[in-house]
Amino acid sequence: MRSIAFLAPLLLLAACAGTPSRYDLPQEPTPHTIHVIQYGWHTALLFDGQDILARSTKLAQDFKDHKYMLIGWGDGGYFVEDDPGVSQAVKALVASDYPALQAGGRETNPPLGVAPGDSIPLAITERGYEQLVAYIDHSIATGADGKPVYLGKRLANLNLFYKGTGNYSLLNNCNSWVVGALRAAELPVSGFNLTARSVFEQARRISELQQADRAAARPE
């Protein structure tokens, strides 16, 4: 708890992220659209199912025929539990054993339980999309046999938890993982982002800039 109190000011600073500019947007065509999804303190990414499953060698082994795929990252112990307690949440922040990546098929956008305003579309380039998928595949740990390591309940072709790569902590959480994903996609996410609010507000700003550019490019 002392560690959390000591680091709390950093969380407040994390909300003060830089503001993206239209000059920072990718200049190449952006044929792909992903969505940043906000669940309270957590953010995740929503993909067109056909697009990502055609490119992700790891996810394609476990999923098929979903309209959308929802992908997020978090602490392996807390994320997988159906009803994690406070002690598990504290442990995740200060002494996480390993991270987990969650992937699940969804049939609606926004997914069930998410308000319409909590799904933000972002357009990305072909190169950015390929780099983003590589980032996700790299976030899934594999065993000695080269296959993904699974955690918790395995609901085939519906919802899976994979053991993740890297280390989860207060300063490297689900929201900073999403920031890494968006940067892999060559989107101008800036600043020190640890909170869902800071990530989501930057995503909203980028989305608004992209929509304004598309509107300006339309013929009268």
C-alpha positions as CSV (number, residue, x, y, z in Angstrom):
1,M,0.0,0.0,0.0
2,R,2.9,2.4,0.6
3,S,4.1,1.7,-2.9
4,I,0.7,2.7,-4.3
5,A,0.6,5.9,-2.2
6,F,4.1,6.8,-3.4
7,L,3.2,6.3,-7.0
8,A,-0.3,7.8,-6.9
9,P,1.0,11.3,-8.0
10,L,2.3,9.6,-11.2
11,L,-1.2,8.4,-12.0
12,L,-2.4,12.0,-11.7
13,L,0.4,13.2,-14.0
14,A,-0.5,10.4,-16.5
15,A,-3.8,12.1,-17.2
16,C,-1.9,15.1,-18.5
17,A,-0.9,13.6,-21.8
18,G,0.1,15.5,-24.9
19,T,-2.6,16.6,-27.4
20,P,-2.2,15.0,-30.9
21,S,-2.0,17.3,-33.9
22,R,-3.4,16.8,-37.4
23,Y,0.2,17.1,-38.6
24,D,1.1,14.0,-36.7
25,L,-1.4,11.8,-38.5
26,P,-0.3,9.2,-41.0
27,Q,-0.1,10.6,-44.4
28,E,-0.6,7.3,-46.3
29,P,-4.0,5.8,-47.0
30,T,-5.7,4.3,-44.0
31,P,-7.8,1.4,-45.2
32,H,-8.2,-0.3,-41.8
33,T,-10.3,0.8,-38.8
34,I,-9.9,-0.4,-35.2
35,H,-11.7,0.8,-32.1
36,V,-10.4,1.8,-28.7
37,I,-12.8,0.5,-26.0
38,Q,-13.1,1.9,-22.5
39,Y,-14.3,-0.2,-19.6
40,G,-14.0,2.0,-16.5
41,W,-10.3,2.0,-15.6
42,H,-9.5,-0.5,-18.4
43,T,-9.0,0.0,-22.2
44,A,-8.9,-2.6,-24.9
45,L,-8.9,-2.8,-28.7
46,L,-11.7,-4.0,-31.0
47,F,-10.9,-5.3,-34.5
48,D,-12.7,-6.5,-37.5
49,G,-12.6,-10.2,-37.0
50,Q,-11.9,-11.2,-40.6
51,D,-9.1,-8.7,-40.9
52,I,-7.1,-9.6,-37.8
53,L,-7.7,-13.4,-38.0
54,A,-6.3,-13.3,-41.6
55,R,-3.1,-11.8,-40.3
56,S,-2.5,-13.1,-36.8
57,T,-0.9,-16.5,-36.9
58,K,-1.5,-17.1,-33.2
59,L,-5.2,-16.0,-32.9
60,A,-6.1,-17.7,-36.1
61,Q,-5.3,-21.1,-34.4
62,D,-8.1,-20.5,-31.9
63,F,-10.8,-18.3,-33.4
64,K,-12.9,-18.2,-36.6
65,D,-16.0,-16.6,-38.0
66,H,-16.3,-13.7,-35.6
67,K,-17.5,-10.3,-36.7
68,Y,-15.2,-8.6,-34.2
69,M,-12.3,-9.5,-32.0
70,L,-11.8,-7.8,-28.6
71,I,-8.2,-7.9,-27.3
72,G,-6.8,-6.6,-24.0
73,W,-3.8,-7.1,-21.7
74,G,-3.5,-7.2,-17.9
75,D,-2.2,-9.0,-14.8
76,G,-2.4,-12.8,-15.2
77,G,-3.8,-13.4,-11.7
78,Y,-6.3,-10.6,-11.6
79,F,-7.4,-10.7,-15.2
80,V,-8.3,-14.4,-15.3
81,E,-10.3,-14.5,-12.1
82,D,-14.1,-14.3,-12.3
83,D,-14.3,-12.3,-9.0
84,P,-10.8,-11.1,-8.0
85,G,-10.5,-9.5,-4.6
86,V,-8.8,-6.3,-3.3
87,S,-5.7,-8.3,-2.3
88,Q,-5.3,-9.7,-5.8
89,A,-5.6,-6.1,-7.3
90,V,-2.9,-4.8,-4.9
91,K,-0.7,-7.8,-5.8
92,A,-1.2,-7.1,-9.5
93,L,0.1,-3.5,-9.1
94,V,3.2,-4.3,-6.9
95,A,4.1,-7.9,-7.3
96,S,2.5,-9.4,-10.5
97,D,3.7,-12.9,-11.4
98,Y,3.0,-12.6,-15.1
99,P,0.7,-10.8,-17.5
100,A,-2.2,-12.2,-19.6
101,L,-3.6,-11.3,-23.0
102,Q,-7.4,-11.7,-23.4
103,A,-8.9,-12.4,-26.8
104,G,-12.6,-12.9,-27.4
105,G,-15.0,-13.0,-30.3
106,R,-17.7,-10.3,-30.3
107,E,-20.7,-9.8,-32.6
108,T,-21.5,-6.1,-31.8
109,N,-19.7,-2.8,-31.7
110,P,-19.7,-1.6,-29.1
111,P,-19.5,-5.0,-27.3
112,L,-22.2,-5.8,-24.8
113,G,-21.8,-3.8,-21.6
114,V,-20.0,-0.9,-23.3
115,A,-21.8,2.4,-24.0
116,P,-21.8,3.7,-27.6
117,G,-19.6,6.7,-26.5
118,D,-17.0,4.4,-25.1
119,S,-16.0,3.0,-28.5
120,I,-13.7,5.2,-30.6
121,P,-12.8,4.5,-34.2
122,L,-9.3,5.0,-35.4
123,A,-8.1,4.6,-39.0
124,I,-4.7,3.1,-39.6
125,T,-2.4,2.3,-42.6
126,E,-1.7,-1.1,-44.0
127,R,1.8,-1.0,-42.6
128,G,0.5,0.2,-39.2
129,Y,-2.0,-2.7,-39.2
130,E,0.7,-5.2,-39.9
131,Q,2.9,-3.8,-37.1
132,L,-0.1,-3.8,-34.7
133,V,-0.9,-7.4,-35.4
134,A,2.8,-8.3,-34.9
135,Y,2.7,-6.4,-31.5
136,I,-0.3,-8.5,-30.4
137,D,1.2,-11.8,-31.5
138,H,4.5,-10.9,-29.7
139,S,2.4,-10.2,-26.6
140,I,1.3,-13.9,-26.4
141,A,3.9,-16.1,-24.7
142,T,4.7,-19.5,-26.2
143,G,5.9,-22.7,-24.5
144,A,8.8,-25.0,-25.5
145,D,6.6,-26.5,-28.2
146,G,6.1,-23.1,-29.8
147,K,2.4,-23.0,-29.0
148,P,0.6,-20.4,-26.9
149,V,0.4,-20.9,-23.2
150,Y,-3.3,-20.8,-22.0
151,L,-4.6,-19.5,-18.7
152,G,-7.8,-20.1,-16.8
153,K,-11.0,-21.4,-18.5
154,R,-10.7,-22.2,-22.2
155,L,-13.9,-21.3,-24.1
156,A,-13.0,-22.5,-27.5
157,N,-13.7,-19.9,-30.3
158,L,-15.3,-17.6,-27.8
159,N,-13.0,-16.2,-25.1
160,L,-9.4,-17.1,-24.2
161,F,-6.7,-15.9,-21.8
162,Y,-3.1,-16.4,-23.0
163,K,0.0,-16.0,-20.8
164,G,1.5,-12.7,-21.9
165,T,5.0,-11.5,-22.5
166,G,6.6,-8.7,-20.6
167,N,5.9,-7.6,-17.0
168,Y,2.7,-6.1,-15.6
169,S,3.0,-3.4,-12.9
170,L,1.5,0.0,-11.9
171,L,3.7,1.6,-14.4
172,N,3.2,-0.9,-17.2
173,N,-0.5,-1.7,-17.1
174,C,-3.4,-2.5,-19.5
175,N,-3.6,1.2,-20.6
176,S,0.1,1.5,-21.3
177,W,-0.1,-1.7,-23.3
178,V,-2.8,-0.2,-25.5
179,V,-0.6,2.9,-25.9
180,G,2.2,0.6,-27.2
181,A,-0.3,-1.0,-29.6
182,L,-1.4,2.3,-31.0
183,R,2.2,3.5,-31.4
184,A,3.0,0.2,-33.2
185,A,0.1,1.2,-35.5
186,E,1.9,4.5,-36.1
187,L,-0.8,6.6,-34.4
188,P,0.4,9.8,-32.6
189,V,-0.3,8.8,-29.0
190,S,2.0,10.9,-26.8
191,G,2.7,11.6,-23.1
192,F,2.9,9.4,-20.0
193,N,-0.3,7.3,-20.3
194,L,-1.3,5.0,-17.4
195,T,-5.0,5.8,-17.1
196,A,-7.9,4.8,-19.3
197,R,-8.9,8.4,-19.4
198,S,-5.6,9.7,-20.9
199,V,-5.6,6.9,-23.5
200,F,-9.2,7.3,-24.4
201,E,-9.1,11.1,-24.7
202,Q,-6.1,11.0,-27.0
203,A,-7.9,8.3,-29.1
204,R,-10.9,10.6,-29.3
205,R,-8.8,13.5,-30.4
206,I,-7.1,11.5,-33.1
207,S,-10.5,10.2,-34.3
208,E,-11.9,13.7,-34.5
209,L,-8.9,14.9,-36.5
210,Q,-9.2,11.9,-38.9
211,Q,-12.9,12.5,-39.4
212,A,-12.3,16.3,-40.0
213,D,-9.7,15.4,-42.6
214,R,-12.0,13.0,-44.4
215,A,-14.8,15.6,-44.4
216,A,-12.4,18.3,-45.9
217,A,-11.3,15.9,-48.6
218,R,-14.9,15.1,-49.8
219,P,-15.9,17.0,-53.0
220,E,-18.5,19.7,-52.6
